[in-house]
């Protein structure tokens, strides 16, 4: 009896409703009963099957395979156990060349860079002499590259007591010619020219700078010219050429300031991310000269430690050439090596 009742119930769901009452005008447009979706499994799966599968299999062969595999759920809820199924993915070719490199940044590197970076281990910490030697080996550009030091310090320069800005005299020089301009007046104009300044002037030089004249590497000013130089802040500030007493570019002794920058005095400062970038020579220098200049830089950064620096002062230290990969240094060995050299 139960089986017969169930059969009659399922039959009544599929069969249209019958009534002895006369049909209404809109009866054909709006039927009073809707057949079950279980009677139309293909229609149900057409909405759940990916578009590519529906186009590739318009006759429903995929449906037969899904029913045989047991993915189609024939219970009362009319569900589909397989969900939408896996989306169609075209076959892909294996990546070769730079596209197969594990690091995304290496995909934009040149072949020269990818070859020379194999000479060092990226995560290994080197001592100073070994790092200098590796840097010279990896300097393979067509021009004479500079030797650079990059230190990440535990500083936040937005606080006044954590700003680092100073100068260092490189004993072996910078290896490049520095063009110096001097802003002064009176008798000091002749002193500046005698000391080797390339450009010397007063009010007329200020007007030239306002007009866009920037053919110099350093600008030195005497203290009595600073009220007039203050109006050049928007022009010289973004270029790092604004005279400043901390940088040694504002000095009453113009002759000494010119000689120091000509011999190899370098200005450095911490940027907004807490990193100090300092060039300390050319890669064609002898290794002993590069080590001497580098340790002078390390001692200067250590000596000018800001009063607001707390905890660990040195975080990371790297060496590199202008166009070469970086070489990580062991900070403890670097500081110890500097102490031994100074003694």
N, C-alpha and C positions, 0 to 999 in steps of 0.2 A: 504493500500500500504506500509506503514512504517513497519507494522508487517511482511509482506511478505518479504520485503527487509532485515530485521533483521534476519529472519529465513534463508533466502538464504545465508546471510553472515556467520552465524554460521555454516551452513552446509558446506560452502566452506572451513572453517577452519579445520573441522574434516575430510573432504574427501581429498584424495590425489590429487595433481595437475595432470591434463590431458593435453596431448600435442600430436599433430599429428606428431611432429618431431620424427625421430628415436631415440631410447634410446641410451645414451652414454654408454661406457663400464663401467664407475664407477657410473652410475646413481643409482644402487641399494645400493651402499655403502655410497654415499653422496646425499641424497634426496634434491631436490630443495626447499621443503617446510616442516616445522615442525609442527605437530599438537599442539594445545593449551594444557597447563598443566591442564586446567579446565576439560578436558576430562578424566584425570586420578587423581582424588582426593585422592585415596588411595596411589598412588605412591608419591604424594606430601606430604601427612601426614607421610609417612614412614620415611622421612628425618627429620621431625620436632617432631615426637613422640619419647619419651624416649625409649631406647633400651629394658628396662624391660617390658614396655607395649607392644612393638612389638612382643616380644617373648611370652608373656603371652596371646596375642590375635592375632594369625597369620591370622585368617579369617576375621578380620576387624569388630568384634562386637563392639570394642571401637569406631570405626568411626561412627557406627550407633547411639550410645549413644551421641556422640559429635554433630552430626547433629540434633538430636532431642532436645538437650539442647541449640541449637543455637550458639555453639562455632565455628562451621565451617562457614566461611564467603563465601557465594556463589555469591559475587558481581564480578565486572569485574576484580579487581586486583588479584583475586585468593588467597587472604590472609587467614591467620588463626588467628582468634581473640584471641584464648586461648594461643598463643605462644607455647612454648615447653610443657606447663603443669607442674604440680608438679612432682618432681623427686620421685622415689620409695624409701621410707624409711621403713626399717624393724621395727617392733614393739620393743620398749625398755622396759626393766623391771624397776620398780621404784628403786632408789638408797637407800641403807640402810647402817647403820654403819658409818664409817668415810667418805665414799664417799658422803654421804648426808650432810656433814657439809658445812655451807655457806662460810667459809674462807678456802682458799686453803692451807695455812700454817698449819692449824689444822689437815689436813689429814695425816700428818707425825708425829703427837704428840702421845705420849704414853697414855694409859688409865689413868695412875696415873696423868699425867699432865692435861688431860682434866677434871678430877674430881676436882683437887685442884684449878684450875683457876676459878671455879664457886664461890669460896669464896670471890672474889673481882669483882667489876664492872670495866670493861676495860677503860671506858672513865671518870670515877669519879676521882677527885683530893682529896687526903687524906692529913691529917695533919701528922706530924712526928710520934707522939706516936702510932696513929692508924696504920700507915703503918708498923712500926716496929713490932707491934703485929700480923698483918696479915702475914708478912713475916715469922715469927716464926711458925705460924700455917701451912703455905704452904710448909715448908721445910720437905719433907717426903722421901727423898732419904735414901739409906742404909748406907751412910757415913755422916760424919760431914761436912755439907755444910758451905761455907763462905758467909758472908753478903757483898753485893756489892752495890756501888752507881754509877750511870751513869748519867752524866750531859751533856746536849747539850748546848754548849756555842756559843755566837755570835762572833766567831773567825774564821779567815782564816789563818792557820799556815804557809802558803807559804810566808807571810810577816813577816819580822823579829820582827816588833813591835807588832805582834799579837800572838806570841808564848807563851804558858803557860807550864812551867816546874818548879816544886818545890817539897818540901818534907813536910810531916806533921807528928808530933809526936802524936800517938794515946795514950791517957791517960790510957786506959784499956788494951793496948797491941793488938797484932794481933791474938793471939791464936795458933800460929804455931812457930816451931823452925826454925830459920834462920841460915844457914851455911855460914860463912863469911870467905873469903880469903883476905889476906893483901899482897900487894906488897910494900916492903920497904927494907931498908938496914941499916947496922950499928947497933947502940944501940937500934933503934926503933923496931928491930925484937923481942928482949926480952920484950919490952913494949907491943907489940901486943899480944904476947903469954900470958902475965900476964893479959891482959884485956879480954881474952876469945876468941881470934880469933881461928877458927878451922884450917886454913891453913895459914902459913906464909912463905914467901920466897922472893927472889930477882930475879937475872938473871936465876937461875935454874927453878923457877916457871914460868917465861915467856916462857922458852923453852918447858915446859910441856904443857902450854896452846896452843902453836903453834902446838904441836903434837896431840891436841884433848882433853886434860884434861879440863873438865867443871863441876866437881863435887862440885859446890858451888852456893849459891843463890845471894850473893853480893860480889863484888870485890872492895876493898878500896885500894887506892894508896896514897903514900906520894908525895908531889909536885916534889921532886928531882927524882922520878922514871917516871914521865910523858913522857920525851923524849924517853924512852925505850918502854913505853906502847903504844906510838902512832902507832907502827907497828902492834898492835893487833886490830886495828880498824875494819878490814874486818871480824874478827872472833867474837869479842865481840859486835860490833855495832848492827847487826841484832838480837842478843839475848837480847839486852837492858842491857848489863853488863859492858859497857864501862864506866870507872870512869869519873865523871864530877863534877866540883865544884858546879854547880847549884843543883845537886842531893845530895850533901853532901858526895860523895864517894871519893873526893880528898880533903884531909884536913891535915894540919901540926900536928894537935892533933889527932893522931891515936887512943888513948885510948878513948877519948870522942866519936869519930865517931862509934867505935865498940859498946860502951854501948848504944848509941841511937838506933842503928839498932837492937840490941838484945832486947831492951825494947819495940819496936813497931814503929820505924820510917818507914814511907812508902813513896816511891817516886811515883809521878804521872806526867803525861804530856798529853797535848791535842793531839789527833791523827789527821790524815789528813782530817777527816770529821768534825772536830770541837767538838768531844766528849771526855770527860774525864771519865775513868774507874778507880775506886778506891775501893779496898777491905778494910773494916773497922772492921773486927772481924769475929767471928764464930756465927752461929745461936743459939748455946747453951749458949751464954752469957746471963746474965740477961738483961731485957729490958732497965734498967737504964744505964748499961754499953754500950750497943749498941747506945743509944741516945747520950751519952757523946762522944763516938768516932765519930759518924756521924756529930755532930755539930762542932767538931774540924776540920773535913774535910771541912765542908761548910765555916767556918771562914777562913781557909787557902786558899781556892779557891777564896774567895772574897778579901782577903788581897793581893794576888798575881795577881790581875787584870792587864793585859798588858796595856801599855800606848796607844797602837793603837786600843784598843777596843772602838767602837763607838756605841751609841744607847743602846738598851737593851742588857745587859750582859748575863743574864740567860734566856735561851729559854725553856728548859724542864728539869725535874729532875725525876729520877726513882730509886726505891729500888727493890732489888730482892735477892734471894738466888742463889747459884750456879746452881741448877737444877729446879728452880721455876719460875713462871711467874712474870712479872714486875708489880710494883705498882706505879702509877703516884702520884706525890706530888704537893701540892699547893705551888708554889714558894714564894708567898707573906707571907703565914703563916710560911713557912720554914725559911725565912730570919728573920722574926719577932721573931720566937722561938729562933733562934740563938742569937739574940740581947739580949733577956731576960735572956738567960742562961749565956751569958758573963758578964752581969751586976750582 
